[in-house]
Amino acid sequence: MTATAPYAGLTPETVLDALDAVGLRGDGRLLALNSYENRVYQVWLEDGGSVVAKFYRPGRWSDGQILEEHALVQELAEREVPAVAPLAPGGRTLTEHAGFRFSVFPRRGGRTPELDRPDTLKWIGRFIGRIHAVGATRPFALRPALDAESFGREPRDWLLEHRFVPPDLLDAWRSVADLALASVAHCYERAGVARTLRLHGDCHAGNILWTDDGPHFVDFDDARSGPAVQDLWMLLSGDRAEMTRQLDDVLAGYEQFREFEPRELHLVEALRTLRLIHYSAWIARRWDDPAFPAAFPWFNTQRYWQDRILELREQVALMDEPALARL
């Protein structure tokens, strides 16, 4: 394991040995699941069942920060909120083997939710409201906040320092990034002081698995402190009229369990902008991991940065518009 190849030593044998060490004996079959930040495998067991084993990226989170994520999800599961909590083989949810920290989860199937259906959005909104009702009961002690510094200014500075932007596009990208961050600051000013709580943090459709019994929420790896709207805006898409209808459906469910502060709607496009800047830096920071050039071959091309410049210009215009509002 090295900084440039953090998973070089994570062979199938290492995965099976890690599970065997906590009393879960695999039958030899592994399936790598779609994850770039961590390495996640479905592992079939000799007893006929299967589990999901998640091997955490070295150096990203401390043990304490991972355990705070586990504690939140366990709180949700105890309150019958459908979040997939880690198992505790040997009495621990986080274990180390051969230099890799890992957790084991029950396997849960499901499909992508149909976000064009009002009843689906209301259903999801109800459960996010319940997640936030639990998340607001106490703060994270170790997990960081999602804010303009950590998701905007710091990743912008990192990209500039490490010279990822092509020289002929550098001035244009830096100028629009600075303008975008100034617009983000104005959005936060309009929103005022927003209450923060423990969030899922990455609540998009891919992290919501749908069954006939409704949704269940997976992958709390990006859990952070932040405003409630962070877990809502990624469910909205399309033009302004479409997003307004979707928002109304989500909040109709959400507010059955928790009050929503309308001032936070000033942050929707600001949070989207921060995610875009952070995403570019996230890929760049992982570029020495062989999995990333293979998964993102279009990254760091001339066309990629040209598109990012246009994208940020569009976001500046959107942040100048009035905030979304309820119907």
N, C-alpha and C positions, 0 to 999 in steps of 0.2 A: 504493500500500500504506500503510495507517494502522493504528494500534493497534486501532481499532474495526472495521476492515474489512481484515484482514490479507491477504486473497486477492483484493481488488478488481481488482488488475492481472493476475491469473492467467487470462488469456483462452485460448481454444483455440489461437490463433496463438502465444501465449507458450509454451505447452506444446510445440507442434510445433517452434518455433524453438529451445527449450532442447535437445530431443533432436537436432535437426539439428546443433547446435553440438558435440555429442560423437560425431557420425558416424552417428547413427541417424535415417534419413529416414522420417518417417511418410507414410502415403498419405492423410491427412486424417481418418481415422476415430478417434474417441475415445469411450471409455465411462467415465464417472465411477463409481468403485467405492465401496463403503460405508465411508466413513471421515469422522470429524468433526474429530479432532484435527489431522490433516494432510489434504492433498488428494492423492488417489491415482487414477490413470487407467490403464486398459488402452489401449495405443496400437498400432494396426496399422501395420506397416512396408511400404515399397514392395517389399521382397524376399519378401513373403508371410508373414512371421512376425509376432509381436506381443510386446511387453514391457509391464511394469508400471512406470510412472513415479510416484515418491513425492516430493511437494513438502512440505518440512518447515515446520511452523508457525513463523513468525518469533519469535525470542526464547525459545523453549521450551528447547532444548538448545543448548549451544555446539558448535562444530565438533568439538572434541576429544571431547565426550561422544557425538556421533553416530558418530565414527570408532571409539570403544570398542565401541559396539553392533555395528558392521560387523566389527570384529576378532573378536568372540566368535562371530558367525555364520559367519565364514570358517573359524575354528578347527573348528567343528562340521562344516562341509561337508568339510573336509580329512580328518576322521576318519570320514567316511561316515555321519554322523548326518544324517537328512533334514530339514535346516533350509534355507530358501530364502535364499541369500546374495546380496548385491548384485553386479551386474556391475561391471566397471571399464573402461568405454570411455575411451580416452585415458589409461589407467593410473591412474585415480582412481575411487573409489567415491562420492565426494561432490563435486558441482560446483555452481557458482553461475551463474545467468543472470537478468538483469533484476531483481536483488535477491532472487531466490528460490534457496534451496539445494535441490537435488534429488538423488535416486539412482535408478538403474534396476535393475530386478530381472527375472529370467526369469519368464515367466508359468507358473504351475503350477495345474492344475485339481484338483478334488476335491470331496467332499461332507462334510457334517457327520458326525462319527463317532457310532456308536450306543453311547452310554455305558451302556445297559442290558445290554450283552453282556459277560460276564466276560472272554472272550478279547480283546475290544477294549480293555478297561481294562488287562489285563496287557500287551498290546502297547504301548499308550501309556506305561504305567509303565516298561517296559524302555527306551524311548527317552528319557524324562525322566531316568532313572537315568544314561544315557549323557551327556545334556546336562549334568547336575550333576557328573559325573566330570570333564568338561572345565572346567566353570565353577569348580570348586574348585582348579584347578591354580595360579591366580594371581588376585589381586583386581582390581577396577576401581580406577583411580587417580582418575577424575574423576566417574564416575556416582554419584549419591547412594544412600543406603541407604533401604530401606523399613522404617520404624520408627514408633513411636507418636507421635513428634514431627512427622515430615513428613506422615504420613497421618492424624493424629488431632488433636493440639493446634493445630497451625498452621492447618489448614483450618477448625476450629471457630472460632478467633479471627478468621479472615478473614471468615467468614460473619457473625459478630457485628459486626465493625467496619464492614462494608459494608451492614448492615441489610437483609439478604435475608429474614430470618424475620419474618413479620407481627407487629406489636406485641402483639396479643392472644394470640399463641402463644409469644412470646419467652421468658417465664419457664419455661414447660413444656419447651420445646426445650432451652434452656440447662441446665436442671436434669438432664434425662435424658442429654444429651450429656456433662455432667460425670460423672454416675454411670457411664455407659458407659465413659468413659476411665479411671475408677478401677478398673472391673472388668478392663479391658484390662491395666492395670498389674499386677493380681493374677495374671492368666493368665501374664504374662511372668515374674513371680516364681516361679510354680509350675514353669514350664518351665526355669528356670535359664538359664545362659549358653548360647545356641544358636550353633552354628557358622554363619557366614555365607559365602555364595558368590555368584558371578555367576549370576543367575536370568534366565529368560524374563520373569518379572514379571507377565504377564497371560495365564496359560496356561489359558484357558477353551476350550470346544469350538469356538467361532467362529474361534480361531486355530490350529486343528488341521484340516488338510484330509486327508480319507481317500480312498484309492484301493484298488484290488484288491491293490496291493503294500504296503499299510499306510499309516501316517500320515506327513505331513510338516508341519513347524512353520513358521508365518509370523508376521510382525509382532513383531519383538523391540523395538519402539519404547519399551516400558515397562521394558526391562531395567534392573535395579537389583541392589544387594547385599541379601541377606536370608537368612532361614532356608529350608531346602529345602522345608518344608511349604507355603510360599507357592505353589509350582508344582503342588501336589497337591490342595489343598482345593477349588479351583474345579471339580474333576471330580466332586465328591460332592454329592448332592442327595437330597431325600426326608426321611423320618423317620430316627430314630437307627439303627434296625435296618438300613434300606436303606443308609445311609452307611457303616455298619460293614462290610457285605458289599462295597461298592464299594471301600472303603479296603483291605480285605484283598486284593482282586484287583489294585489298582494297585501295592501294595507287593510282591506276589508277583513282579511283573515288575521293579519298581524295584530290589529288592535282589539281582537277578542281576548288577547292575553297580555298585551303591553301597549301603553300609550306611545305614540310616535310623535316626535317633535318636528312640526313642518319646516322649521328653519333649516333643518339638516338637508332639505332638498337643494339648497344652494351649493351643496358639496358634491352633487352627483357627477357633474362634468369635471370638477376639480379632482375627485378621486379617480375618475377614468384617466385623466391626464397623468396623474402620479403613477398609475399602474403602467402606462405606456413607457414612461421614462425608466421606471424600475425594471421593466421586462427586458429592455435592451441591455441594461447593465447586468441583469441576471444571466443572460446568455453569454455575455462577454466574460464575466467572471468564471464561467464554467468551460470556456473555449478549449482549455487544455485537457479536459475530460474527453476521451475519444468518442463517447456517446453523443456529444453535442454537435460536432461538425457533421456527423452522420445524420442526425435528426433534424438539423437546421442548416442545410447546405446553402440556403439563400441568405443567411446572416452574413453581415460584414461585406456584402457586395456594394458596388456603387448604387445599384437600384434600391437596395434595402435602405440606405441612408437618405436617398432622395425621397422615398415613400415616407420615412419617418418625419422629414421636414414638412411635407405636405400635411401629414396627419396632425402634427402639433399646431400648424397654422389653423387647421379646421377646429381644433380644440380651443384655441384662443378665441375664435369667433363664437363658438358655442358658449364659452364661459361669459361672454358679454351679453348673451341673451337672458331674458328673465328665467328664473328657476322653474322647474316643473311644478305643477300644482295639481291638487285633487280635482276631479270632475265636479 
